[in-house]
Amino acid sequence: MAYNEFLADRIRNVLRDKKVFYYDKKMMGGLTFMVDEKMCVGIVKENLMVRIDPEIQELALSKNGCKEMDFTGKPMKGFVFVEPEGIDMDDELEYWIDLALEYNPRAKSSKKTK
């Protein structure tokens, strides 16, 4: 198992409860949840990956379990990882998903290849 399937089910439940249209896509060795054709949240091993407004990244990093997303070896602006202790409770997971959903309309889409 490359990613936490229980966490994937929890994310699906939150997105369904919020009536968000999404699809999941395997990428980066984990699972990403796409909203409006953009990465919104995902899972890499046991960590939640969250795409947030870069303007609030420093504040986000002060939250329990949150750390820089350094998947490529250097921190990625606008992306954070949240370790399991930061999303143990459903309201904690919902907090992070809400941040990602709030930013999603302003997030840039990746360029599509034809």
C-alpha positions as CSV (number, residue, x, y, z in Angstrom):
1,M,0.0,0.0,0.0
2,A,1.6,3.2,-1.2
3,Y,-0.9,5.4,0.6
4,N,-3.3,5.2,3.6
5,E,-6.5,3.9,2.2
6,F,-8.4,4.6,5.4
7,L,-7.4,8.3,5.0
8,A,-8.5,8.2,1.4
9,D,-12.0,7.0,2.5
10,R,-12.2,9.8,5.1
11,I,-11.3,12.4,2.5
12,R,-13.9,11.0,0.1
13,N,-16.5,11.2,2.9
14,V,-15.7,14.9,3.6
15,L,-15.8,15.8,-0.1
16,R,-19.1,14.0,-0.6
17,D,-20.7,15.6,2.5
18,K,-19.7,19.0,1.1
19,K,-21.1,18.0,-2.3
20,V,-17.8,18.7,-4.0
21,F,-17.3,17.1,-7.5
22,Y,-13.9,15.5,-7.5
23,Y,-12.1,12.5,-8.9
24,D,-9.0,10.8,-7.5
25,K,-5.9,10.1,-9.5
26,K,-2.8,8.1,-8.6
27,M,0.3,10.2,-8.8
28,M,3.5,11.0,-6.9
29,G,3.4,7.5,-5.4
30,G,0.1,8.3,-3.7
31,L,-3.4,9.5,-4.4
32,T,-4.5,13.0,-5.4
33,F,-8.0,14.4,-5.2
34,M,-8.7,16.6,-8.2
35,V,-11.2,19.4,-8.0
36,D,-11.9,21.6,-11.1
37,E,-9.0,19.7,-12.8
38,K,-6.6,20.9,-10.1
39,M,-4.8,19.1,-7.3
40,C,-6.6,19.9,-4.1
41,V,-5.6,17.4,-1.5
42,G,-3.9,14.1,-1.6
43,I,-2.1,11.4,0.3
44,V,1.6,10.4,0.3
45,K,2.1,7.4,2.5
46,E,0.5,8.4,5.8
47,N,0.6,12.2,5.2
48,L,-2.2,14.4,3.9
49,M,-1.0,16.7,1.1
50,V,-2.8,20.0,1.0
51,R,-2.7,22.7,-1.6
52,I,-3.2,26.0,0.2
53,D,-2.9,29.7,-0.5
54,P,0.8,30.5,-0.3
55,E,-0.1,33.6,1.7
56,I,-1.1,31.5,4.7
57,Q,1.6,28.9,4.4
58,E,3.6,30.2,7.4
59,L,0.5,30.2,9.6
60,A,-0.4,26.7,8.4
61,L,3.1,25.5,9.3
62,S,2.4,26.5,12.9
63,K,-0.4,24.0,13.2
64,N,-0.1,20.5,14.8
65,G,1.5,18.0,12.4
66,C,2.0,20.4,9.5
67,K,5.3,20.6,7.7
68,E,6.7,21.8,4.5
69,M,6.1,19.6,1.5
70,D,9.5,18.8,0.2
71,F,8.6,16.0,-2.2
72,T,11.1,17.3,-4.7
73,G,13.9,17.9,-2.2
74,K,13.0,21.5,-1.7
75,P,9.9,23.1,-0.1
76,M,7.1,23.7,-2.5
77,K,5.2,27.0,-2.1
78,G,1.5,26.6,-1.5
79,F,1.8,22.9,-0.6
80,V,2.1,21.3,2.9
81,F,2.1,17.9,4.4
82,V,0.0,17.2,7.5
83,E,1.2,14.2,9.5
84,P,-1.3,11.7,11.0
85,E,-1.4,13.4,14.4
86,G,-2.6,16.6,12.8
87,I,-5.6,14.9,11.2
88,D,-6.5,12.4,13.8
89,M,-9.9,13.9,14.5
90,D,-12.5,14.4,11.7
91,D,-12.8,18.2,12.4
92,E,-9.0,18.5,12.0
93,L,-9.2,16.7,8.6
94,E,-12.1,18.9,7.6
95,Y,-10.1,22.0,8.5
96,W,-7.4,21.2,6.1
97,I,-9.8,20.2,3.3
98,D,-11.6,23.4,3.8
99,L,-8.4,25.4,3.3
100,A,-7.7,23.5,0.1
101,L,-11.2,24.0,-1.2
102,E,-11.1,27.7,-0.4
103,Y,-7.9,28.2,-2.4
104,N,-8.9,25.9,-5.3
105,P,-10.8,28.4,-7.4
106,R,-7.7,30.7,-7.4
107,A,-5.1,27.9,-7.8
108,K,-3.5,27.6,-11.3
109,S,-4.2,24.6,-13.3
110,S,-1.2,22.6,-14.6
111,K,-0.8,22.8,-18.3
112,K,-2.3,19.9,-20.2
113,T,-0.5,18.2,-23.0
114,K,-2.4,17.3,-26.1
